[in-house]
Amino acid sequence: MTPRTESAPVPAPAPFDAPRDELLQSVVDVARAIFGAAASSVLLLDEEADELVFRAVSGEGQEFLVGRRFPAGRGIAGWVATSGEPMVVDDLAADPSFDRSLAESTAYVPNSLMAAPLISEARILGVLEVLDASPQARSSVRELDLLAMFARQAAAALRVITPDPLAAASAGRALEGAQREDALRLLGSLEQVLRGTG
């Protein structure tokens, strides 16, 4: 057997969009810190391909997951994207909705997961996941509500940067300075609120 190679790179869902990607990286870094998690990720929905695409990752898998795709209906992230409802699972090994083969394909199999949809103007843009959060940050409705609130604000910040994030992704539209500042200020305010309630 040979080690995993880079012979079949996974195509990115859209051209490089530094402002959007910077915002999404901030989202996952803050979510990971707030929930004391091993990893956090944002997956955006590619409606045309009916796939979820890793667009930002913090922690485990950060070196190789960005750009990976999987069918939008698979796993817990797929359920959250389809239903529009947040979800927390404390023991993934015992949960039938957990797609272990999908997790294994990412080379990181978490024990617990919290996920919330990124929703803007009644449209699901993707999913924010927090993997292996600290035990005190995952077994309560309050924490799931905080994650859902954070995901809503992240989606709003994404909407500020790109009024139509999916169309802008394919067009590679640049962000103007004031829009970028507004989005990052919104995200910073939310971080302060969440840290203050922890």
Secondary structure, DSSP 8 states (H G I E B T S, - for coil): -----SSS----SSS--HHHHHHHHHHHHHHHHHTT-SEEEEEEEETTTTEEEEEEEEETTTTT-TT-EEETTSHHHHHHHHH---EEES-GGG-TT--HHHHHHTT---S-EEEEEEEETTEEEEEEEEES--GGGTSSHHHHHHHHHHHHHHHHHHHHH-SSHHHHHHHT----HHHHHHHHHHHHHHHHHHHHH-
